[in-house]
Each structure stands twice: as structure tokens, then as C-alpha cells.
Amino acid sequence: MEENKKVIFSGIQPSGNLTIGNYYGALKNWVKLQEQYDTYYCIVDLHAITVKQEPKDLRRRTLEVLAIYLAAGLDPEKNTIFIQSHVPAHSEAAWLLNCYTYMGELSRMTQFKDKSARYGESISAGLFSYPVLMAADILLYNTDLVPVGSDQKQHLEITRDIADRFNNIYSPTFKIPEPYIPEVGARIMDLQSPEKKMSKSADNPNSYILIMDSPEVIKNKISRAVTDTIGIVQYTNDQPGIKNLMDIMSVATGKTIDEIQKEYEGLGYAQFKKDVAEALITELKPIQSKIKEYLDNKELLEEIYTKGAEKANYVARKTLSKMQRKIGFIK
Ligand code: TYM
């Protein structure tokens, strides 16, 4: 951990099976950033319980997400990888920041509006104040950059507002973080309704591709992906299904959208879909076998998250103490 390196923080919820949206929007970019930055990658289990979780599933998924981080290429020697609930400062800082956040600004969060429409009356207060916990995550580490998909942009904006407010009331305490959103892959869409973002909580499994999906399942889901009757592989808003598959092809192969468009000139959707599925299988297969290896080595996983929590606790505690002192709590 070098002093002059810029800091990165990001996290994924262990609230379902991870999709290629999580992979291309976030995880794959984290791996690219691990060399130049001082990185903190968290499994945000405190966020996951804002909606109902079965305890045994939460436990299993938390370890699965850790295994996925490692299998995707995050090196535990180069990154601080930890489980959010192992660092109590996150919950404590979130409470403090709750008192500097307005109900009005939280009510404007689109993720909250979407989820509250879905869960109706039984929505938790945690879901409402969820962005404050996310702000705590980020601000505790003096984060410069937050690599996320575009759906998290609004949460980054509120994080910046909360940090700025706290700094103004007291004195400069928090660094104001910037989002880091990839040019392609920041919003992988639902394969059945390409006007919606791909989500691990969708009802129809054909809507998403999971990182753990087998080659057969991937082929099937891509072949069923909704397209259009135009029949040309081109990147336009009139063809949201094809546009999404082109994005997926681009992030999976590194080819540009232009290159893909030229390559499929005069070819039909069947060939294109077949190749998109192949590209995904090629990318995911080695990751999948590594995930299995890590999950078979619980001791190693424990070693990694224990060491990660130690490092994270050290940094987070320091920032929390600074906050408490500025607010006026007795030491
Ligand atoms: P979560 O768990 O919903 O998603 C994890 C990451 O995956 C990205 N993502 C996508 N990117 C592209 N296309 C998609 N269809 C897609 N679906 C998800 C998300 O943008 C995210 O980067 N609140 C966060 C977790 C969090 C966090 C943080 C992130 C908690 N604290 C601090 C950054 C910093 C969330 O629910 O992500």
C-alpha cells in the first residue's frame, strides 16, 4: 500500500447470483485497476439485508461473491478484499451520516422508487437509507474513484453531496469521490425487455445471464434474447435488443462496436447470437472453474477475508474517529 496511490472503493451485494451485468459493469474493470490504485473491494452484506434474505443463502452467497472476486482476477495481495459487516465502522458511520442526509434527497433515488414499487408496504427503512450506508462505505476510505455501472451514478452524487455538506458544517474531513463508469458495459440490459437493466432479481431467468451459467444455458438464453424484425446488426436505439448484444460482444471480446458492425454486415441474427454466446462462454468458462476451486477451499477464503477486514478496520476506524471528534463526541 503506497501512500501516493489513489484510492478505489467498490462493492457488490451478495443478494442473488451475480450476472454478466455485475461482471462487465463493475468486476472486470476492478481487475484492470488493481495495479495502479490502492483498492478496497467489499462484499456488501449489510446492504443485502435491506430486502429479505434467507440466512443460509446469505452466508453461501457471501462466500460465492468472494470466490467470484478472486476467480475474476482480483489478487488478495494487491487488493483489500473484505466483508462489510466485519468492519463495524460502516454501520456506525452510516448512522452519523444519516443525520446529515435529507429525507427529500433520499426520496428522489430511482433505485429506491423502483424497489419500493416492487415491495410495496413491507419496504424496510433500511432500503430508504441504503445510499447513506453506501456513502459511509466510500467516504471511510478517503476514496478517489468508485468503479460502478451507470445505475449507481445517482448514489455517487448523493455521496458527494453528503460529504460536501459534512465538510462545510465542520471542516474538510472527506475527499469528494468521483464515479468511474466504463464506456461500454456500464448498463447491460435485460435480454427479454431490453429497455430495462439486466438484474439478478428479475423474475424470468431468461432475462439475465449469470456468471455461473453453463455453456448450454448461455446458448439458450442468448438465442432467446428479444431482437427485432429489421435483420441488420447495427447500433441504434431502434434496436435495443441488438444494441445490447453488440455491447456484450464488445466487452467480451474487446472488439469495438464499429468492428462488430462490419463483421456482421449481411449476416443474420442467428450467426451473431451464436457468436455472442461463444464469446461469453470463452470468457466465463475459466472463471467458473476457478470459482469452484476457491469454494472448495474455505480455509483460504477465510484467511483472505480475515486479512482484508484487518486492513479495512484500521483505515475505517481512523476516519470514524475523525468524524466523531468533529461532531463533538467525547473521546
Ligand atoms: P449491485 O450489487 O446492485 O451491483 C454491483 C455492481 O454491478 C453493477 N451492475 C451493472 N452494471 C452494468 N449493467 C448492469 N445490468 C448492472 N447491474 C449491476 C452496479 O452498477 C454495481 O457497480 N449499491 C451497490 C453496492 C454498493 C457499492 C458501495 C458500490 C454498496 N456500497 C460502495 C460502490 C461503492 C449495489 O447495489 O450494487
Residues whose N, C-alpha, C, O or C-beta is under 5 A from the ligand:
A	BS01	TYM	F9 S10 G11 I12 Q13 G21 N22 G25 A26 V44 H47 M134 D137 V146 P147 V148 G149 S150 D151 Q152 G185 A186 R187 I188 M189 K197 M198
